[in-house]
Amino acid sequence: MNYIMSIQVLPYHPGDKKLYSHTKGAIELIENSGFTHFVGPSETTVEGNLDELFNLAKKINLYLAEEGCEHVTTNIKLVQSKEENQIKDILKDYYEFEDDE
């Protein structure tokens, strides 16, 4: 099976004046994961197998808890397909990707 997951985290930290300021750290975890991903304005989309994707979501939520976030809402959309789905194939009509991405 082929999986693509879009994840949106909405962390609340009581000491931060800027709402959802810890979102940047969550995106950095995704960027450092080595997975093919696309950062969008309201969610990030990641390619991987089901266990890897859910482990990444768990890692993000644990990170936010360790950062002191009192509340985190995590929205996940999951596409499962027998056919090969890739982020760059889905977005090729809208974005230009380098060959090594």
ZATISE-593085 format. One record per residue (C-alpha): x, y, z. Coordinates in nm, 4 decimals, m for minus. Each point is the difference from the previous one (the first is absolute). Layout:
<pt X="X" Y="Y" Z="Z"/>
...
// end
This chain:
<pt X="0.0000" Y="0.0000" Z="0.0000"/>
<pt X="0.1030" Y="0.3566" Z="m0.0654"/>
<pt X="m0.0809" Y="0.2706" Z="0.2545"/>
<pt X="m0.0022" Y="0.3771" Z="0.0003"/>
<pt X="m0.0815" Y="0.1798" Z="0.3251"/>
<pt X="m0.0812" Y="0.3656" Z="0.0483"/>
<pt X="0.0539" Y="0.1146" Z="0.3562"/>
<pt X="m0.0945" Y="0.3251" Z="0.1673"/>
<pt X="0.0930" Y="0.0700" Z="0.3612"/>
<pt X="m0.1525" Y="0.2826" Z="0.1990"/>
<pt X="0.2037" Y="0.0222" Z="0.3211"/>
<pt X="m0.0865" Y="0.2285" Z="0.2882"/>
<pt X="0.2758" Y="0.1052" Z="0.2387"/>
<pt X="m0.1139" Y="0.2216" Z="0.2892"/>
<pt X="0.3261" Y="0.1969" Z="0.0144"/>
<pt X="0.0044" Y="0.1049" Z="m0.3628"/>
<pt X="m0.1722" Y="0.3149" Z="m0.1139"/>
<pt X="0.0018" Y="m0.1124" Z="m0.3623"/>
<pt X="m0.2617" Y="m0.2666" Z="m0.0634"/>
<pt X="0.1404" Y="m0.3284" Z="m0.1349"/>
<pt X="0.3607" Y="0.1166" Z="0.0218"/>
<pt X="0.1220" Y="m0.3589" Z="0.0425"/>
<pt X="m0.1212" Y="m0.1036" Z="m0.3441"/>
<pt X="0.3426" Y="0.0854" Z="m0.1454"/>
<pt X="0.1655" Y="m0.2653" Z="0.2183"/>
<pt X="m0.2511" Y="m0.2592" Z="m0.1181"/>
<pt X="0.0778" Y="0.0842" Z="m0.3624"/>
<pt X="0.3732" Y="m0.0285" Z="0.0723"/>
<pt X="m0.0582" Y="m0.3546" Z="0.1300"/>
<pt X="m0.1702" Y="m0.0863" Z="m0.3277"/>
<pt X="0.2746" Y="0.1642" Z="m0.2062"/>
<pt X="0.2668" Y="m0.1930" Z="0.1932"/>
<pt X="m0.1875" Y="m0.3309" Z="m0.0296"/>
<pt X="0.1309" Y="m0.0730" Z="m0.3488"/>
<pt X="m0.3512" Y="m0.0587" Z="m0.1345"/>
<pt X="m0.1186" Y="0.1640" Z="m0.3180"/>
<pt X="m0.2222" Y="0.2850" Z="0.1163"/>
<pt X="m0.1665" Y="0.3221" Z="m0.1075"/>
<pt X="m0.0548" Y="0.2863" Z="0.2447"/>
<pt X="m0.3224" Y="0.1828" Z="m0.0760"/>
<pt X="m0.1578" Y="0.3040" Z="0.1626"/>
<pt X="m0.2251" Y="m0.1975" Z="0.2345"/>
<pt X="0.1343" Y="m0.3575" Z="m0.0014"/>
<pt X="0.3016" Y="m0.2039" Z="m0.1008"/>
<pt X="m0.0282" Y="m0.3061" Z="m0.2237"/>
<pt X="0.2349" Y="m0.2966" Z="0.0435"/>
<pt X="0.0592" Y="m0.3240" Z="m0.1938"/>
<pt X="0.0812" Y="m0.3260" Z="0.1766"/>
<pt X="m0.1333" Y="m0.3280" Z="0.1254"/>
<pt X="m0.2794" Y="m0.0028" Z="0.2536"/>
<pt X="0.2148" Y="m0.0828" Z="0.3038"/>
<pt X="0.2606" Y="0.2638" Z="m0.0900"/>
<pt X="m0.2628" Y="0.2688" Z="m0.0455"/>
<pt X="m0.1795" Y="m0.0719" Z="0.3255"/>
<pt X="0.3335" Y="m0.0206" Z="0.1842"/>
<pt X="0.0868" Y="0.3431" Z="m0.1415"/>
<pt X="m0.3337" Y="0.1394" Z="0.1225"/>
<pt X="0.0694" Y="m0.1505" Z="0.3427"/>
<pt X="0.3519" Y="0.1488" Z="0.0043"/>
<pt X="m0.1376" Y="0.3433" Z="m0.0853"/>
<pt X="m0.2587" Y="m0.0157" Z="0.2769"/>
<pt X="0.2573" Y="m0.1208" Z="0.2557"/>
<pt X="0.2318" Y="0.2847" Z="m0.1024"/>
<pt X="m0.2773" Y="0.2560" Z="0.0494"/>
<pt X="m0.0831" Y="m0.1452" Z="0.3424"/>
<pt X="0.3687" Y="0.0177" Z="0.0989"/>
<pt X="0.0054" Y="0.3639" Z="m0.1134"/>
<pt X="m0.2723" Y="0.0718" Z="0.2554"/>
<pt X="m0.3020" Y="0.0211" Z="m0.2262"/>
<pt X="m0.3062" Y="m0.0549" Z="0.2162"/>
<pt X="m0.2270" Y="m0.0878" Z="m0.2887"/>
<pt X="0.0610" Y="m0.1247" Z="m0.3526"/>
<pt X="m0.2621" Y="m0.0650" Z="m0.2627"/>
<pt X="0.1338" Y="m0.2268" Z="m0.2750"/>
<pt X="m0.1951" Y="m0.0328" Z="m0.3234"/>
<pt X="0.1040" Y="m0.2861" Z="m0.2271"/>
<pt X="m0.1177" Y="m0.0842" Z="m0.3503"/>
<pt X="0.1175" Y="m0.3331" Z="m0.1364"/>
<pt X="m0.0084" Y="m0.1202" Z="m0.3589"/>
<pt X="0.0447" Y="m0.3749" Z="m0.0477"/>
<pt X="0.0417" Y="m0.1369" Z="m0.3491"/>
<pt X="0.1052" Y="m0.3163" Z="m0.1787"/>
<pt X="0.1418" Y="0.2270" Z="m0.2683"/>
<pt X="0.3165" Y="0.2022" Z="0.0465"/>
<pt X="m0.0880" Y="0.3531" Z="0.1104"/>
<pt X="0.2714" Y="0.2611" Z="0.0350"/>
<pt X="m0.0312" Y="0.3558" Z="0.1200"/>
<pt X="0.1881" Y="0.1414" Z="m0.2961"/>
<pt X="m0.2238" Y="m0.1882" Z="m0.2463"/>
<pt X="m0.3104" Y="0.1427" Z="0.1650"/>
<pt X="0.1392" Y="0.3547" Z="m0.0006"/>
<pt X="0.1893" Y="m0.0032" Z="m0.3318"/>
<pt X="m0.2556" Y="0.2260" Z="m0.1704"/>
<pt X="0.0472" Y="0.2663" Z="0.2692"/>
<pt X="0.3656" Y="m0.0156" Z="0.1093"/>
<pt X="0.3362" Y="m0.0690" Z="m0.1550"/>
<pt X="0.2130" Y="m0.2579" Z="0.1799"/>
<pt X="0.3666" Y="m0.0670" Z="m0.0455"/>
<pt X="0.0869" Y="m0.3513" Z="m0.1161"/>
<pt X="0.1725" Y="m0.0899" Z="0.3280"/>
<pt X="m0.3026" Y="0.0825" Z="0.2189"/>
// end
